[in-house]
Amino acid sequence: MDFTAPTFWVSLLQIIWIDLLLSGDNAVVIALACRSLPPAQRKWGILLGAGAAVALRILFALAVTVLLGVPFLKVVGGLLLFWIAIKLVTDNDGDSHEVAASDSLWKAVRTIAIADAVMSLDNVVAIAAAARGHWELFVFGLLLTIPLIVFGSQLLLRLLTRFPILIWAGAALLGWIAGEMLVGDVMSLNALQQIDPSLVKVDDHGMHPAALPHYVASVIGAVVVVATGYILRNRARATAEAGHGA
């Protein structure tokens, strides 16, 4: 990997932002699962639970990254990322995770691991997409979730509540990456090459979209997420107000 390449640092910053945005509610799950543990075991519950969760994410990410090289799967991944991003801005109350308290350390760790595995697909898909096939980047991104989950998540949740614009900015970023995935699929690249060979570039790393289709698709992806999220939120608000007025 070329650490001096601008794309490396762009991907790294995208992964850090995705981690900041999508790892917040994991701390809530851990706190709920560990709330009945004796005080002396709570620290171990948090550390072991976070470690187990991240280990599962690394395994999921390895599988997702390999599969994203199969034709049409980047399209599927991009559409899933659109759904994740739109859900992020239309979920007014945030994700509510009903996690039972555990009075045993290992029961708590098991509860955390299962709950995180169920709800971590968004994080895995987003990081795998932002890493663009570089395993060093997505392993770093997933390992970064440990300090974020253990130390920073509660602060992040307060910031997102106080500054909703950060949620929209993060959703737009996911839309941008989703657009990149759609245009970067093998079938999309073949179609672009048939339309105009200049729309595709080939280098030592394979075939990639040229700058024009890359940025057009990325901008459209960000705009679609923000516009769709805005429309759906307004419709939900209007429906709620009509229900209260009835």
URHULIN-V418844 format. One record per residue. N is the residue number from 1. RES is the residue in one small letter. PSI is psi in radians with two decimals (NA if undefined). Layout:
{{N:RES:PSI} {N:RES:PSI}}
This chain:
{{1:m:2.39} {2:d:1.83} {3:f:-0.18} {4:t:-0.13} {5:a:2.38} {6:p:-0.60} {7:t:-0.56} {8:f:-0.82} {9:w:-0.57} {10:v:-0.82} {11:s:-0.70} {12:l:-0.79} {13:l:-0.66} {14:q:-0.74} {15:i:-0.74} {16:i:-0.76} {17:w:-0.71} {18:i:-0.74} {19:d:-0.80} {20:l:-0.65} {21:l:-0.70} {22:l:-0.12} {23:s:-0.06} {24:g:-0.83} {25:d:-0.09} {26:n:-0.61} {27:a:-0.58} {28:v:-0.77} {29:v:-0.81} {30:i:-0.77} {31:a:-0.74} {32:l:-0.73} {33:a:-0.52} {34:c:0.03} {35:r:-0.38} {36:s:0.05} {37:l:2.64} {38:p:2.56} {39:p:-0.64} {40:a:-0.39} {41:q:-0.18} {42:r:-0.73} {43:k:-0.76} {44:w:-0.65} {45:g:-0.76} {46:i:-0.83} {47:l:-0.82} {48:l:-0.66} {49:g:-0.78} {50:a:-0.73} {51:g:-0.78} {52:a:-0.72} {53:a:-0.78} {54:v:-0.66} {55:a:-0.75} {56:l:-0.69} {57:r:-0.68} {58:i:-0.76} {59:l:-0.77} {60:f:-0.74} {61:a:-0.67} {62:l:-0.79} {63:a:-0.78} {64:v:-0.77} {65:t:-0.69} {66:v:-0.76} {67:l:-0.48} {68:l:-0.20} {69:g:-0.14} {70:v:2.39} {71:p:2.45} {72:f:-0.33} {73:l:-0.51} {74:k:-0.58} {75:v:-0.81} {76:v:-0.79} {77:g:-0.69} {78:g:-0.74} {79:l:-0.68} {80:l:-0.67} {81:l:-0.63} {82:f:-0.81} {83:w:-0.76} {84:i:-0.81} {85:a:-0.76} {86:i:-0.69} {87:k:-0.60} {88:l:-0.70} {89:v:-0.24} {90:t:-0.12} {91:d:1.59} {92:n:-0.61} {93:d:-0.02} {94:g:2.98} {95:d:2.27} {96:s:2.09} {97:h:2.01} {98:e:1.71} {99:v:2.19} {100:a:2.51} {101:a:2.61} {102:s:2.40} {103:d:0.04} {104:s:2.42} {105:l:-0.83} {106:w:-0.55} {107:k:-0.69} {108:a:-0.79} {109:v:-0.73} {110:r:-0.75} {111:t:-0.79} {112:i:-0.82} {113:a:-0.78} {114:i:-0.81} {115:a:-0.74} {116:d:-0.67} {117:a:-0.67} {118:v:-0.68} {119:m:0.09} {120:s:0.06} {121:l:-0.65} {122:d:-0.75} {123:n:-0.75} {124:v:-0.83} {125:v:-0.76} {126:a:-0.78} {127:i:-0.74} {128:a:-0.67} {129:a:-0.77} {130:a:-0.53} {131:a:-0.32} {132:r:0.75} {133:g:-0.04} {134:h:1.90} {135:w:-0.54} {136:e:-0.68} {137:l:-0.78} {138:f:-0.51} {139:v:-0.73} {140:f:-0.78} {141:g:-0.68} {142:l:-0.64} {143:l:-0.54} {144:l:-0.38} {145:t:-0.37} {146:i:-1.01} {147:p:-0.55} {148:l:-0.75} {149:i:-0.78} {150:v:-0.70} {151:f:-0.60} {152:g:-0.12} {153:s:-0.72} {154:q:-0.72} {155:l:-0.74} {156:l:-0.74} {157:l:-0.68} {158:r:-0.68} {159:l:-0.75} {160:l:-0.59} {161:t:-0.66} {162:r:-0.60} {163:f:1.41} {164:p:-0.37} {165:i:-0.49} {166:l:-0.60} {167:i:-0.77} {168:w:-0.71} {169:a:-0.73} {170:g:-0.69} {171:a:-0.70} {172:a:-0.67} {173:l:-0.76} {174:l:-0.66} {175:g:-0.68} {176:w:-0.84} {177:i:-0.65} {178:a:-0.72} {179:g:-0.71} {180:e:-0.73} {181:m:-0.75} {182:l:-0.80} {183:v:-0.30} {184:g:-0.02} {185:d:2.62} {186:v:-0.75} {187:m:-0.65} {188:s:-0.73} {189:l:-0.71} {190:n:-0.70} {191:a:-0.74} {192:l:-0.70} {193:q:-0.61} {194:q:-0.60} {195:i:-0.86} {196:d:2.00} {197:p:-0.42} {198:s:-0.22} {199:l:-0.10} {200:v:2.47} {201:k:2.52} {202:v:2.27} {203:d:-2.87} {204:d:-0.35} {205:h:0.03} {206:g:-2.74} {207:m:2.38} {208:h:2.72} {209:p:2.55} {210:a:3.05} {211:a:-0.75} {212:l:-1.01} {213:p:-0.55} {214:h:-0.90} {215:y:-0.59} {216:v:-0.82} {217:a:-0.69} {218:s:-0.80} {219:v:-0.77} {220:i:-0.73} {221:g:-0.78} {222:a:-0.74} {223:v:-0.72} {224:v:-0.76} {225:v:-0.86} {226:v:-0.78} {227:a:-0.78} {228:t:-0.78} {229:g:-0.72} {230:y:-0.79} {231:i:-0.80} {232:l:-0.66} {233:r:-0.73} {234:n:-0.70} {235:r:-0.76} {236:a:-0.69} {237:r:-0.75} {238:a:-0.70} {239:t:-0.73} {240:a:-0.73} {241:e:-0.65} {242:a:-0.65} {243:g:-0.65} {244:h:-0.55} {245:g:-0.32} {246:a:NA}}
